[in-house]
C-alpha cells in the first residue's frame, strides 16, 4: 500500500473513495444489464433455441441460421482483416520508416478507426454490393466488417511490434539475419500477444455490429446457402427483435445473452492462446 | 587488416565523425578510447554498416577489409555476408528472448550451416568463452535466465559461431559487475591472434591491459576525430597531442 502504515491524508482518502464509487457505478451498471438479460432471456434459452430455425419473425423457434450466418461473416472478415492488417503493420513498422508517405497512411488508419459504422455500412453497400456486384451477401458483410476492424488490428499489431526490446533489431542485423528471418523468428513472436488482443477487440466489435451489416449482408433469416447468400448477423437479429417485432423481447434477450457469453468465451480463449504462445517461444525449434 | 580512409558520419546535419583515417591490424586488439560523444560507437557501427539502421545516418569515405571491396560505397556489397564476417557484441548483453540453443540456430541456419554441424559449433564456441561447463545441461532454457556476464559471453560465442574475421565490441564490459567484467575481458584478450578485435571502451585501464593498438577519439570543431594512434605500450606514456596527454594522465575527458 502506498504510504505504508502511515495515516492517509484527507485528499488521499477522498481520491480513494471517489475512485471506489466510480468503480461501483460501473459494476452496478454492468450487473444490471446482465441481470436484466438473464431475467428476460433465460427462459427461452435452450439447445433447440441455439440450433432451431427462426420462426414467426423471431418470436418463436431459434437462432440457428443467425449463428451460422454470424460465423460465416466473421470468417470472411477475419480471413481478410488478419493477414492484411498484420502485413500492413509489419510494413509500416519495419519497412516504411524512411518513407514520408507512411505517416499519412498511419494518420489515415487512425482516422478510419473513428469513422461511424453506419458510414462503413453505406460504403460497403455501394462498393461491395453494387460496384463489385457481390449483392446483399455474407461476403459483402464480412468485407465491410474487415474494413472496419482493420484499423484495430493494425494499431494493436503496431503496438505489439513497438514493444519489442530496442536491442533486438540491431542485434539481429549484426548477426547478418535477413529482415524476413528477424520478423518471422524474433519480431512476430513479440507482436503475437498484440495481434491476439487486436483480433479479440476486432471480433468483439464485429460481433456487436449492426449498422454496417444491415445494408450489406442483409437480414434474411433462412439457413444461408453459401457465402453469396444473404444472412442475418446476431446483432441485427437482436436489433430487429427489439425494435420491429412486438413480442420479441424474450428472444432478443436470449440472443443477447448468447452474444455476451460468446464474447466472454472468445476473450478467455484469446488470453489463453497468448499465454500458450509466450511459453512455446522458449522451447527448442521443431523445424 | 581494415583500412579506414577519410571516414565521415553525419546524423542529419550533425557531424558525428569527421575525416577519420585509421589502419586496424589483422589479428590484433585495437582499442578505441575517448570521452563520451566523440563518435566512437558511430565509428564502430560503420564498420559493419549497422549505421544503416539509424534513420538519417550518412556515411562517407572508404572502409576496406583486407583491401577488398569498399564497405561504405560498394553497391553490390552483400550486407548479410559482411555482418557474418564482421561480428559485433553490444554494450548491453542482447541474447534473443529464446532458448540458448535457438540463439545459435537462428543465425547459423540463416548462413547456411547444416543442422548436423550446429551442435558441434555450439559446443566449441561455448567452450571458447568458458561457458560450456556452466550451461551445457540447460541449452533449451531461456537465454534470459543467464546472469549478465554469462549472457555477454553467450553473445560473444554466438558471434564467434559464425566464424567471423573481425569482432567489434562496443563497451562490452560496462554493463557488467567487476567480476563478470574481468571474465569477459579475459575472453576478449584470448581472441588475440584468432580474429581481429576492435573494442570501444571508456576504461583506460582495460585498454592498457588488453590492447595492442590504441586510437584516441576526440571532439574537434564539433565532430569526432582521431587525435592520437599508436601501439599500446608507447601511446599512454608518450602521447604527442596535448589533449591526449591530459586524457591519459586522467586530468581531462
Interface residues (C-beta under 8 A of the other chain):
Chain A: X97 X98 X165 X167 X168 X169 X170 X171 X172 X173 X174 X175 X176 X177 X178 X181 X185 X186 X189 X190 X281 X282 X283 X284 X285
Chain B: X48 X50 X52 X53 X55 X79 X80 X81 X82 X83 X84 X87 X88 X90 X92 X94 X96 X97 X98 X99 X101 X102 X105 X106 X107 X110 X111 X140 X141 X142 X158 X159 X162
